[in-house]
C-alpha cells in the first residue's frame, strides 16, 4: 500500500467565518513508517479575475490578464521533522484565519462565477527531502461573512411591482403579439437573504396568444476594471419554471426560487470588481416560430418572448 495523505475539516460542509479557527485533522495512511522534514499547512485565498476575448474585444484580450487579488496567504508548521508510524495516523490542527491586527484585506465570500472566482484553499505538505516526493493534499473550504457584519433578521421585505405588456418590450416581438397585446402584473423581492427563497407572484391578465411557459431566470452580472475600462458580462445561473402551458387568467402564480450556494454570494461592490444579480421574468408564447428554434439561448430576447428584468440585491443575514 502506498502512503496517502488526506485533509479532513471538522465541519462536513467546510463553511467557516474569518474570525473562526479552521480546524480538522491530517490523516496519513502508510504501510510502513516514514521519515519527514516537517508538515506544513498553506492557506491561500484569492479573487481571480478573468477577461475573455468575447467580453473585452480582440485588442483588450491581449492585455486582459488581471492580477489576482490576494485575500489570504499563510504558511504554518503543523509538526516539526520526525517519523510517522505505519498504519493510520491522525494529526489535528487549528488555525486562526484572520488576525484583526495584521490582516487588513476584506474576506469576500466564496463565489464561483463565469469571470470572477473567489476561492479559499488549504494545502498540507509532508516534506520528505530530495530523494522522495513530498506528500500533499489540497481541499477547498468555504468562507461566509462574520456574524458581526451580518444584517439582523428579518430584513425589510422590499418588493417591486412590475408590469409586462407589449409596450414595455425593448426588443422586436411577433406582429400578432404587437397588435393583439398582452398584460402581466406581479410583484417580486428586490432584496433577498441568501438563507431564504426569492418570493413573489405573477398574474396573467390578458394575452392574445396562448402561453407556452413562464420562467424565472436568476442572472449574475460580473464587472471587472481593466485599465480605464469596465468589462461587464451577464450570464445565467439557473432557471425556475413557474408555469408550463397556457395558464388561467387573473390567477396569481407564486414565485418561489431557491438560491444555489456556490453560485451566489452577497452583492459585492469592490474597487477592481463587482458581483451583482438580476431576476428576469420570461414569458414564452406558443408560435410556429418558437417550435423551429427549441434550443435557443434562454436569456436572449426572441420574437415569441416577453421579458422583464429587475435588479436583485443579495445579503447574508444572521
Buried (B, 14 or more C-beta within 10 A) or exposed (E): EEBEBBBEBBEEEBBBBBBBEBEBBBBBBBEEEBEBBBBBBBBBBBBBBBBEEEBBEEEBBEEBEBEBBEBBEBEEEBBEEEEBEEEEBEBEBEBBBBEEEEBEEEBBBBBBBBBBBBBBBBBBBBBBEEEBEEBBBEBEBBBBBBEEBBBEEEBEEEBBEBEBBBEEBEEEBBEEBBEEBBBBBBBBBBBBBBEBEBBBBBBBBEBBBEBBBBBBBBBBBBBBBBEEEEBEBBEBBBBBEBBEEBBEEEEEBEBEBEBEBEBBBBBBEBEBBBBBBBBBBBBBBBBEEBEEEEEEEBBEBBBBBBBBBBBBBBBBBE
